[in-house]
Amino acid sequence: MSPPTAPALAQPATTAFPVETLRRQFPAVIGAEPFAFFDNAAGAQLPQNVLNAVNRHLLDHNVQRGGRYAKSLEVDRMLAEARLKVAAFLNAYDPDEVCFGMNATSFMRMVGQALGQTLRPARSEIVVTDLDHDANIATWQALQAMGARIVWWRMREDGRLHVEDLLPLLSERTRLVACTVVSHALGSLVDVAAVGRAAHAVGAEVFLDSVHYGPHAPIDVQAWGCDYLVCSGYKIFGPHMGFLWGRFDKLAALPVVRSEFIPDVAPHKLETGTFIFENVAGMSAVVDYLAELGGTLSGGATSTLRDRIVQGLDGIRSYEQVLSERMLVALNEAGATIYGVGDPRLAHQRVPTFCFNLAHMHPAEVVEKAAAVGLGIRDGHMYAPRLMERLGLSMDRGAVRASPVHYNTLAEVERFAEFLRSVA
């Protein structure tokens, strides 16, 4: 699926992006040098301000919310502030559309089971894709017992979902389109704004998995026109936690299980049990980190929190496109089979997450040899059995995945290129 070897690109200017300054904010990254974290698609490292926020909560306010004493009131205040910040991160219409919980998959299951109760024979089709993480497929397949009919939106041979292939699948029978914003395995971006327009044109709803997109570029639920979206903190330089966004009226209508004392309104009706408050404090600090980066990149010209978040993530997106170009040059020069967008000139169609194989080596052997020279990459099926089948790969073999992010450097990419040359 890789194109012919592309010519090396001219060295782009990256001095405007302060990667070395940012790296120093990540103790794990600096402390592990010369080891290079190239497995960020499985979870990113945390900046110091996020670690401080988690520790501060545990040291100073590790109590239950809803009490009348100062420490409990501080938990309430922190949660309200975190909701405001994550709402800005998502460009939500209302902070009460943001629900905190354990992880994205749990929210997928909750929304899925609730939507399953609303299925009617005349509108029972759910569109899923073979590009997605299995969590965003199995959730909807489970609703077949409740009357759902699964319709497959297939990835093309270029490793991308094309909206023109979705259009013939949509009709007045479509209840929901569930898809990713970017592939967690191949790094391929999806035009989710076009998905939203197409689905709404036939009266269907849209559920987006944005877990892998969050660390790479600005999320914008308003511009995308989606109805539900899930995300996780652990890929966005935060702790393990998840959050759900939904249009307020949609969340209000969901028939979810709740205790009698829980108000039947969002976000409370969807925040099952006591979630991990210190990790929400950490996610709140992630937004501070991104906003501070945006302020730095704009020279203080941006005013609102949302503006600073977008500026920061736009800067990350631009810098990571340079990383993507360099990674693709290295993979092509090594003769790797690249699954998905493989031409460095098309790096804007992806994020820097790469699945590949080397013809003469088992993926596990590639990863073990990389580990021996201080490169952390991953092999396996990437929790995507349908994708592996489409790629002609067995679940027990899979592929190699390398996934740098904005705290990785061009020097580390060159080390990766040197490693590929040594084993190719």
C-alpha positions in Angstrom: 0.0 0.0 0.0 3.1 2.2 0.0 3.7 4.5 -3.1 7.1 4.4 -4.9 10.0 5.9 -2.9 9.4 9.6 -2.6 12.3 12.1 -2.9 13.7 13.5 0.2 12.1 16.9 1.2 14.0 20.1 1.8 14.7 20.7 5.5 11.8 22.7 6.8 12.1 25.5 9.3 10.9 24.4 12.7 12.5 27.0 14.9 9.2 28.7 15.7 8.0 25.6 17.5 9.8 25.4 20.9 10.2 21.6 21.0 13.3 21.6 23.2 11.7 24.0 25.8 8.5 21.8 25.8 10.5 18.6 26.3 11.9 20.0 29.5 8.4 20.2 30.8 8.0 16.4 30.6 10.1 14.8 33.3 9.6 11.2 32.0 10.9 12.3 28.5 14.0 14.0 29.8 14.6 11.4 32.5 14.6 8.5 30.0 17.0 10.1 27.5 18.4 8.7 25.2 15.4 6.5 25.1 12.8 7.9 22.6 9.1 7.6 23.3 7.7 6.6 19.9 4.8 4.6 21.3 2.6 7.6 22.1 -0.4 6.2 20.3 -0.6 3.8 23.3 -0.4 6.7 25.8 1.6 9.9 26.1 3.8 11.3 28.8 2.7 14.0 31.2 4.0 17.6 31.6 5.1 18.7 35.1 2.0 20.9 35.7 -0.2 17.9 35.2 1.7 15.8 37.6 1.6 18.8 40.1 -2.2 19.0 39.7 -2.7 15.3 40.4 -0.4 15.4 43.4 -2.0 18.6 44.7 -5.4 17.1 44.7 -4.3 13.9 46.4 -2.3 15.8 49.1 -4.7 18.7 49.8 -8.3 17.7 48.7 -8.5 13.9 48.5 -12.1 13.9 49.8 -15.6 13.3 48.4 -17.4 16.1 46.6 -20.7 17.5 47.8 -19.7 18.2 51.4 -20.1 21.5 53.3 -16.5 21.8 54.5 -13.7 23.6 52.7 -11.8 20.6 51.3 -15.0 19.1 49.8 -16.1 22.5 48.4 -12.7 22.7 46.7 -13.4 19.4 44.9 -16.7 20.8 43.7 -14.9 24.0 42.5 -12.1 22.0 40.7 -14.7 19.8 38.9 -16.6 22.9 37.7 -13.5 24.5 36.5 -12.3 21.4 34.8 -15.7 21.1 33.0 -15.3 24.7 31.8 -11.8 24.1 30.5 -12.6 20.8 28.7 -15.7 22.5 27.2 -13.3 25.1 25.8 -11.0 22.3 24.6 -13.9 20.7 22.7 -15.6 24.0 21.7 -18.8 22.7 23.4 -21.9 24.8 23.4 -22.4 24.4 27.1 -20.0 23.1 29.9 -22.9 20.8 31.1 -22.5 18.8 27.9 -19.1 17.5 29.2 -19.3 14.3 31.3 -16.4 12.8 33.2 -15.7 9.2 33.7 -13.3 6.3 33.7 -12.5 6.0 29.9 -13.9 6.5 26.4 -14.9 2.9 26.0 -17.1 3.0 29.0 -18.9 6.0 27.6 -19.3 4.3 24.2 -21.0 1.4 25.9 -23.2 3.6 28.0 -24.4 5.7 25.0 -24.7 2.6 22.9 -26.9 0.7 25.3 -29.1 3.8 25.7 -29.4 4.4 22.0 -30.2 0.8 21.5 -33.4 1.3 23.6 -34.5 4.0 21.1 -34.2 1.9 17.9 -37.3 1.5 15.8 -37.7 -0.8 12.8 -38.0 2.1 10.4 -34.7 3.7 11.6 -32.5 0.9 12.9 -29.3 1.1 10.7 -26.0 1.9 12.3 -23.0 2.7 10.0 -19.6 1.5 11.3 -16.2 1.4 9.6 -13.4 -1.1 9.2 -10.8 1.6 10.0 -11.9 2.0 13.6 -10.7 0.7 16.9 -12.9 -2.3 17.8 -14.4 -0.5 20.7 -16.3 1.7 18.2 -17.5 -1.3 16.3 -18.3 -3.9 18.9 -20.4 -1.3 20.9 -22.8 -1.0 18.0 -22.7 -4.7 16.9 -24.0 -5.5 20.3 -27.2 -3.6 19.5 -28.1 -6.2 16.8 -29.8 -8.1 19.7 -32.0 -4.9 20.1 -32.9 -4.7 16.4 -30.0 -2.8 14.9 -28.8 -3.5 11.4 -25.0 -2.9 10.9 -24.0 -1.2 7.6 -20.3 -1.1 6.8 -18.5 2.0 5.5 -15.3 0.5 3.9 -11.9 2.0 3.9 -10.4 2.3 0.4 -7.0 0.9 -0.6 -5.3 4.2 0.2 -6.1 3.5 3.9 -8.7 6.3 4.1 -12.4 6.7 4.5 -14.0 8.7 1.7 -17.3 10.4 2.3 -18.5 9.8 -1.2 -18.5 6.1 -0.3 -20.7 6.8 2.8 -23.4 8.7 0.9 -25.0 5.7 -0.8 -25.2 3.9 2.6 -27.3 6.6 4.1 -31.1 6.7 4.0 -34.1 7.5 6.2 -33.4 4.1 7.8 -30.0 5.3 9.2 -30.1 5.9 13.0 -26.4 6.6 13.6 -23.0 6.9 11.9 -20.1 5.9 14.2 -16.6 6.6 13.1 -13.2 7.8 14.2 -11.8 11.2 13.6 -8.3 9.8 12.8 -7.1 6.2 12.7 -5.3 5.1 15.8 -3.5 2.6 13.7 -2.8 4.2 10.3 -3.0 7.9 11.2 -5.4 8.6 8.4 -7.6 11.6 9.0 -11.4 11.5 8.3 -13.5 14.5 7.1 -15.9 14.3 10.0 -17.5 17.6 9.2 -18.6 16.2 5.9 -19.8 13.1 7.7 -21.9 15.2 10.0 -23.5 17.1 7.1 -24.3 13.9 5.2 -25.7 12.1 8.2 -27.9 15.0 9.3 -29.2 15.4 5.8 -31.0 12.0 6.3 -32.0 12.7 9.9 -29.3 10.5 11.4 -26.9 11.2 14.3 -23.1 11.0 14.5 -20.9 9.5 17.1 -17.2 10.3 16.9 -14.2 8.6 18.5 -11.7 11.4 19.1 -9.4 9.5 21.4 -6.5 9.5 19.0 -7.1 12.9 17.5 -7.0 14.9 20.8 -3.2 15.2 21.1 -2.7 16.2 17.4 -5.1 19.1 16.5 -8.0 21.1 17.7 -11.3 19.3 18.4 -14.3 21.4 17.3 -17.7 19.7 18.0 -19.5 22.8 16.6 -17.7 22.9 13.3 -17.9 19.1 13.0 -21.6 19.0 13.6 -21.5 15.7 15.6 -24.0 14.7 18.2 -21.7 12.6 20.5 -17.9 12.5 21.0 -15.7 10.6 23.3 -12.1 11.3 24.2 -9.5 10.1 26.8 -6.9 12.0 28.8 -4.1 9.4 28.6 -3.3 10.2 25.0 -3.6 14.0 25.5 -0.7 14.2 28.0 -2.9 13.6 30.9 -3.9 10.8 33.3 -6.2 7.8 32.6 -9.7 9.2 32.4 -12.3 9.7 29.8 -14.9 12.2 28.9 -18.1 12.3 26.8 -19.5 15.2 25.0 -23.0 15.3 23.6 -25.5 17.9 22.5 -27.4 18.8 25.7 -30.8 17.8 24.3 -29.4 14.4 23.1 -27.9 13.7 26.5 -31.2 14.7 28.2 -33.1 12.1 26.0 -30.7 9.2 26.7 -32.4 6.5 28.8 -29.4 5.6 31.0 -29.4 3.7 34.3 -29.0 6.0 37.3 -29.6 5.9 41.0 -32.7 7.6 42.3 -30.7 10.3 44.0 -28.8 11.3 40.8 -30.5 14.2 38.9 -31.9 13.1 35.6 -30.0 15.9 33.8 -26.6 16.1 32.1 -23.9 15.8 33.0 -24.8 14.1 36.3 -27.0 11.3 34.8 -24.0 10.1 32.8 -21.3 10.3 35.5 -21.8 6.9 37.0 -20.4 6.3 40.4 -17.4 8.2 41.9 -14.9 8.8 39.1 -11.2 9.6 39.8 -11.2 13.3 40.8 -7.4 13.7 40.8 -7.3 12.6 37.1 -9.9 15.2 36.2 -7.7 17.7 37.9 -4.9 16.4 35.7 -7.0 16.8 32.6 -7.8 20.4 33.6 -4.1 21.0 33.8 -3.6 19.5 30.3 -5.8 22.3 29.0 -3.6 24.8 30.8 -0.5 23.4 29.2 -2.0 23.6 25.7 -3.3 27.1 26.3 0.1 28.3 27.6 1.7 26.9 24.5 -0.8 28.8 22.4 -0.1 32.0 24.2 3.6 31.5 23.6 3.2 30.8 19.9 0.9 33.8 19.5 3.1 36.1 21.4 0.3 36.8 23.8 -2.0 38.0 21.0 -4.8 35.4 21.6 -7.4 36.4 24.2 -9.9 33.7 25.1 -9.0 30.3 26.5 -10.4 28.6 23.4 -8.3 30.8 21.1 -5.1 29.9 23.1 -6.0 26.2 23.0 -6.5 26.3 19.2 -3.3 28.3 18.7 -1.4 25.7 20.7 -2.8 22.7 18.9 -2.5 24.4 15.5 1.2 24.8 16.3 1.4 21.1 17.3 -0.3 20.1 14.1 2.1 22.1 11.9 5.2 20.8 13.7 3.9 17.2 13.6 3.4 17.5 9.8 7.2 18.0 9.6 7.7 14.9 11.7 5.3 13.0 9.5 7.1 14.0 6.3 10.5 12.9 7.8 9.1 9.6 9.1 7.6 8.8 5.7 10.9 9.6 3.9 12.7 7.2 6.3 10.1 4.4 5.9 10.1 4.7 2.1 13.9 4.7 1.9 13.9 1.5 4.0 11.5 -0.2 1.6 8.8 -0.5 4.3 5.3 -1.4 3.4 3.4 1.6 4.8 -0.3 1.0 5.5 -2.2 4.2 4.8 -0.9 7.5 3.4 2.7 6.8 2.5 3.7 9.8 0.3 5.5 12.5 2.3 3.8 15.1 0.0 0.4 14.0 1.4 1.4 14.3 5.1 -1.4 16.7 5.6 -3.8 13.8 5.2 -2.5 12.1 8.4 -1.1 12.5 11.9 2.3 11.0 12.8 1.1 7.5 13.6 2.5 4.9 11.2 1.8 1.2 10.8 4.3 -0.6 8.6 6.1 -3.9 8.0 9.5 -4.8 6.8 9.3 -7.6 4.3 12.0 -9.9 5.7 11.2 -9.4 9.5 8.5 -10.4 11.9 6.9 -7.2 13.5 7.9 -8.5 16.9 11.5 -8.8 15.8 11.5 -5.2 14.5 10.2 -3.9 17.8 12.7 -5.9 19.9 15.6 -4.7 17.8 14.3 -1.1 18.1 14.1 -1.5 21.9 17.7 -2.6 22.0 18.8 0.8 20.6 16.5 2.8 22.8 13.4 3.3 20.5 10.0 2.5 22.0 7.7 1.3 19.3 4.9 -1.3 19.3 3.7 -4.3 17.3 0.4 -6.2 17.1 -3.1 -6.0 15.9 -3.8 -2.5 17.3 -7.2 -3.7 18.7 -8.5 -3.5 15.1 -9.4 -7.0 13.8 -11.4 -5.7 10.8 -8.6 -3.4 9.8 -6.0 -6.2 10.1 -8.3 -8.4 7.8 -8.5 -5.6 5.3 -4.7 -5.2 5.3 -4.2 -8.9 4.8 -2.5 -9.2 8.2 -3.1 -11.9 10.8 -4.1 -11.0 14.3 -1.1 -12.9 15.8 1.4 -11.0 13.6 -0.1 -7.6 12.8 2.2 -4.7 12.1 4.7 -2.3 13.6 3.4 1.0 14.8 5.6 4.1 15.5 3.8 7.2 16.8 5.8 10.3 17.7 4.1 13.5 19.1 5.1 17.1 19.5 7.7 16.5 22.2 9.7 14.2 19.9 12.4 15.8 17.8 13.8 15.6 14.3 16.9 14.2 15.8 14.9 11.3 17.2 13.3 10.8 13.9 16.8 10.6 12.4 17.7 7.9 15.0 14.6 6.0 13.8 15.8 6.3 10.2 19.2 5.1 11.2 17.6 2.1 12.9 15.6 1.3 9.8 18.7 1.5 7.6 20.5 -0.9 10.0 17.8 -3.6 9.7 16.5 -3.1 6.2 
